[in-house]
Amino acid sequence: MRKHRDSEAERLIEFASMWTPYGGPDEEEILVHFGTSWLRFIERLWQVIPDSNCAQGKFAV
C-alpha cells in the first residue's frame, strides 16, 4: 500500500522509515539519495508526513 500520493514524498518516508531503527540517516546518505542537506531533508519530511498514510506513533525522526 502506498503511503503517499506523491512518489517523491513516498521515497522520503520510506527512506526515513528504513533508517529510523538506527537513529536516522547520516548527512552523507541523505546527500547521496536526495541531493540535499540533513536539515532540508527533515523539513521536507515533516511537510509530507501529515498527508501520508503513516500510522500515528509508528514513525519518528
Backbone torsions as a table, in degrees:
resi	resn	phi	psi	omega
1	MET	NA	133.6	177.9
2	ARG	-69.7	145.3	179.3
3	LYS	-95.9	-16.3	-176.9
4	HIS	-153.9	146.8	-179.0
5	ARG	-73.5	-20.7	-179.7
6	ASP	-96.2	122.1	-175.9
7	SER	-63.9	-34.8	177.2
8	GLU	-65.5	-43.6	178.6
9	ALA	-63.2	-39.9	178.2
10	GLU	-62.5	-41.2	177.0
11	ARG	-60.3	-44.0	178.3
12	LEU	-58.9	-48.1	-177.8
13	ILE	-64.5	-46.0	179.1
14	GLU	-61.1	-43.8	179.9
15	PHE	-62.3	-48.0	179.4
16	ALA	-63.6	-40.5	179.0
17	SER	-62.0	-40.7	-180.0
18	MET	-62.8	-37.8	-176.2
19	TRP	-88.8	-14.9	-175.7
20	THR	-53.2	-43.9	-179.9
21	PRO	-62.5	-17.1	-177.6
22	TYR	-105.5	13.5	179.5
23	GLY	88.6	10.4	179.4
24	GLY	94.0	162.1	-179.7
25	PRO	-74.4	152.6	175.7
26	ASP	-86.7	168.8	-175.5
27	GLU	-56.3	-39.6	-178.2
28	GLU	-64.5	-43.6	177.9
29	GLU	-60.7	-42.7	179.5
30	ILE	-64.2	-43.6	179.5
31	LEU	-61.6	-44.4	-179.5
32	VAL	-63.9	-44.7	-174.5
33	HIS	-83.9	-31.2	-173.7
34	PHE	-125.6	-8.5	177.5
35	GLY	66.0	32.6	-177.1
36	THR	-141.8	170.2	179.0
37	SER	-79.1	164.7	177.5
38	TRP	-59.2	-44.8	-178.4
39	LEU	-62.1	-45.4	179.2
40	ARG	-64.6	-38.1	177.0
41	PHE	-58.9	-47.8	-179.7
42	ILE	-64.5	-43.8	177.8
43	GLU	-58.3	-47.0	-179.5
44	ARG	-65.2	-40.1	178.8
45	LEU	-59.4	-46.7	179.1
46	TRP	-66.9	-23.8	175.9
47	GLN	-72.3	-35.8	-174.4
48	VAL	-91.4	-22.7	-177.9
49	ILE	-58.3	-43.9	-178.5
50	PRO	-58.3	-27.3	179.8
51	ASP	-93.8	7.9	-176.1
52	SER	-96.9	174.0	175.7
53	ASN	-98.8	17.6	179.0
54	CYS	-63.0	135.0	177.9
55	ALA	-68.2	130.5	-179.6
56	GLN	-61.5	135.6	178.6
57	GLY	86.7	-8.1	-179.6
58	LYS	-104.8	7.5	-177.6
59	PHE	-136.8	125.8	178.7
60	ALA	-142.4	144.0	176.5
61	VAL	-128.3	NA	NA
